[in-house]
């Protein structure tokens, strides 16, 4: 049985090597997944941060970026995606419910609560400097889509609430990249600042918890969350 802190994946009848490299991309964290089948990037940070990804790829001696998975259409998650597509040729994938917003260069925030009000005010202040490039997706995803054709044993889990198309990338059935459904920036917590539909966030969390994962990577924060810690999380909107 593998330690949850390891990125070496042990299965019943074979072993795969999976390395996860976190890349600070301004406000959010991008994750470069390295496997024998190629590289996959989860989220692309703010605009003009593409060179950080390219530097990491060069450090790894890899240029085989298979696709860019965007967890949701907010500028701090897709801001450098179009530039990375031009540099690498990798297609950009997002759930179809967020596809139009990303294509138009929008960041629909929905309802704002708590500390999100201060963050939203700061975003509005710096909006002229943070405007993302309109980014039409190459792949429109749906819940349950299998992505093995792109070199990674992964599938899409639709987890709406933060945005209509918010989705997680579930890798090998045990590791999840969850975007802004969760945060580990200060202490692990469920999304409590921005939501398109607050009522959907507990349901999306329950879907994620039902998978009994080993490791979870959030869109904000650099350290992964264990599966056991995930099970203890509950929404807190106070």
N, C-alpha and C positions, 0 to 999 in steps of 0.2 A: 504494500500500500504506500502511495506517495505522500510525503509531507505536503500540507497545503501551502507551505511557503516556497515550494519548489516549482520551477517551470518545466521540469522533466516529467513527462506524462507517462505513467505506466498503465497499460491496458491488460486485459486478460491474456492475449496471445501475441502482442507485439508492443514495441516501445517506440514512441515518437519523441523527438526533441523539439520543445517549443520554448522560445525565449521571448520575453516581453520587455521592451525597452520604453520607458516613459520619457517623454520629451516635453518640457515646459514650453507652452506656446502662448505666452501672454497671460490671459486670465484663466485659461483652461489647460488641461494636459492632453496631449496626443499620445497614442500608444502604437509603437511599431512592433508588430508580431512577426517573429522570424521563425520559419520552419523550413523543412526540406523542400516544400512545395513553392516557396517564394516568400516575399514580404507582403504584409497587409497593414495598412495604416488605418487606425481608428481615430477619427476626427482630425481636424486640420488647423485648429487654433484661430487666432486673430489674423487679419490681413497682414501681409509682409513678414510672416514668420516662416515661409517655406524653406529658407536656407538652413534652418535648424534641422529639418527633416533630411535635407540633402546631405548635410554634414554627417549626420548619424549613419545614413546609408553608406557613405564613403568610408567611414570608420569601420563599418562591418564588412567592407569589401563586397557589397551587394548592390545590384542595380535592377533587380527583378521585382519591382513593386507591382503586385498583381491587381489590386484594387484599393480604393479609398472608401472606407465605410463611414458615413456621417450619421451620428446618432440622432441628430435633430437639426432643424434649420434655424439656428441662432448664430450670429456673426462670430462668436468666440469659439465655435466648433467647425464652421465651414469656411472661415475667412480666407485661408490660404489654399483651399482645395483647387480652385481653378488654376492658380499658378503652378501647383504641384502636378496637375494634369498636363500642363504644357511642358514641364520639365521632364516628366517620366513617361508620359503616354498612358498612365494608369487610369482606368475608368472610375467615375465617382458614383457611388451607390447610396441611396437614401430611401426611406419608406415613402411610398407614393403620396401619402397624406401631407408630407412636408415638401414634396418636390417642387411645387409652384413657388412657395415662399423662397426657397433657395435659388431657384431660377431667376427670380426677380430681385435678388439681393436684399431680401427683407428679413427682419427679426421680429416676428409676432410674439409678444410677451404675455398676452392675456391679462389675467388678474395678478396684481402685485400685493404681497403681504409682508409684514414684519421688516426685517433688515433688507429685504428686496427693494423697499422704497428708496433707501439711500443709494443702493447700487444702481437702480434705474435712473436716479437723478444724475449720478456721475456719468453713466453711459450717454445720457442725453447731452450733457455738457461737452463730452468729447466725440460726439457723433460725427462731426465733419472729418475727424481723423481716423475713424474706425469703420467708415462705410465699406462694406464688403463688395467685392465684384459679383455681379449677377452670375450665377453658376448653374446652368442647366445640367441636370443629372444625366448620366449615361444609362444607369440602371435604376428602375423604380421597383422597390421591394415590397413584399407582402409578408404577413406573419407566416412563419414556418418555412420560408424559402431556404432551400439548401444551396450553400455556396461552395461546395466541394469542387465544382468546375473551375474555380479560381485558385485552387491550390491549398485550400484550408478546410479542414473538417469543421464546418461552422454552419449555423442557421440563424435566422432572424426571429427574434421575439418582440412582437409589437407591444409596447408598454406606454400607451398614451396617457396624457394628463398634463405633463409639462408643456408639450405641444401635441397637436393631433397625430403626428407621425413619429413621435419619440419611440425609439427602438433600441434593443440590446443585441449585441452580437454574442451568441453562445458558442463557445469553441470547445469541441470535443466533449460536449455535454457536461463540462465541469467548471469552465472558466467563463465569466461574463464580463463584458464591457458595456456599462450601463448608462453612459452619458450623464444627464442631470437628474435621473431618477433618484440618485444618491449623491452624497458628497462626503469626502474624507478630509477636507481642508483643515478643519480644526478638530472636530470629533465626528465620528460617523453619524450621519443623519439622513433622513428622507427629505426629499425636496419640500421646502416650506416657504419659498420666496416668490416663485413665478409659476403660474399654471394656466393653461388654456381651459382645463376642467379639473377642479380640485377633487371632485368625486371619483375620478378615475385613478388617481394616484394610489390609494390603498389597494385597489383591485390589481393594478400593475405590479405593485410590490408583492402581493400575494402570489401572482403568477411566477415572479422571479424566485420567491422563497420556496415554492413548490418543486423547483428543480433540484433542490438539495446540492447546491454547488460547492466546490472546493474553494474558489477564489473569485473575488469581485473587484473590478477596476472601475472607479468612478471618474466622471468627467472633470471634477475639481478635487485636487489632492493627489499626492504622489505615491502614497502607500496603498497596497491592496488590502481589501477587507476579507477576513476569513469567512467561510460558509457558516460557521457557528455564530459569528458576530452578525451576519446578515439575518439569521433567524430571529435575533433579539430586537431588531429594529421595528419601530412602529411610527406611523406619521404623527407629527406634533405640530398643530397649526396655531397654538396659543401665542 
